[in-house]
Amino acid sequence: MNKIQSIDIEIGINTIIDPSAVIRGVNGKAKRIVIGDNCYIGANVQIICDDFELGDYSKIQHDTNIHGYLPCKIGHNAWIGQYSIIDSIGGTTIGNNCGIGAHSQIWSHIKYGDTLEGCRFLNEKPMIIGNDVWFVGHCIVSPITAQDKSMAMVGSVVTKDMAFNEIYAGSPAKSISDKVGFQFETISVEEKYNKMVQYLNQFNSNSKTIQIVKDFDSIDIANTKVTYFNVTTREYTKRLSEEEIYFMKFLLPAKAKFTPNIMKK
């Protein structure tokens, strides 16, 4: 922890930070560093940001660089591949369940040319990435808004906003959903419920501490020994029991992704 320099620090349980990682502010101590439960930050990762937040079960692989003056917030269940760059000079917000493949670059600014000499390119703009967005790998992304469930194929150069559930490819990237379809298809609540029951049976068919439900209306909130997974809202009642943690790790990264329901303690 001696390489984490911040005025306010919150580190969740079971979070692993490689000793070679550096986490600090732009000019010395950060103002605020918040890292959730069951996260992993790999070797030689540099997080140089004055206000940084990372959600539960998120992974930042080795040699990734995250930097910027403005806040950088990354949600739950993120996967950030090795050698990636996330720039927050213009401010960056990344939602829940997002994947940023290896060697990708996420930029919130454009800055270098001499404006006194007439260079027209100087801009800082928030990077806004919604939930369930996937940059497959080797993607370069300029300041955009990527709506929920949008996806950019490997090697994409993204210069314009990405629409809901559309798939993009190329340089500059364009939607190819008319040819390949969408990242997500529509699944009924009943289908989700049945599949989650199957996953739970594969994990532990005799579990007494995990239940799959279709809503939270009828659950026993007072029973903190049970973790409820709601397939309608993709939320779970976070108890941090040993079996819950193992089940979450069993589900991630590709079987199912759930986020904590903050109203149901």
Secondary structure, 3 states (H helix, E strand, C coil): CCCECEEEEEECCCCEECCCCEEEECCECEEEEEECCCCEECCCCEEEECEEEECCCCEECCCCEEEECCCEEECCCCEECCCCEEECCCCEEECCCCEECCCCEECCEEECCCCCCCCCCEEECCEEECCCCEECCCCEECCCEECCCCEECCCCEECCCECCCCEEEECCEEECHHHHCCCCCCCCHHHHHHHHHHHHHHHHCCCCCEEEECCCCCCCCCCCCCEEEECCCCEECCCCCHHHHHHHHHHCCCCCCCEECCCCC
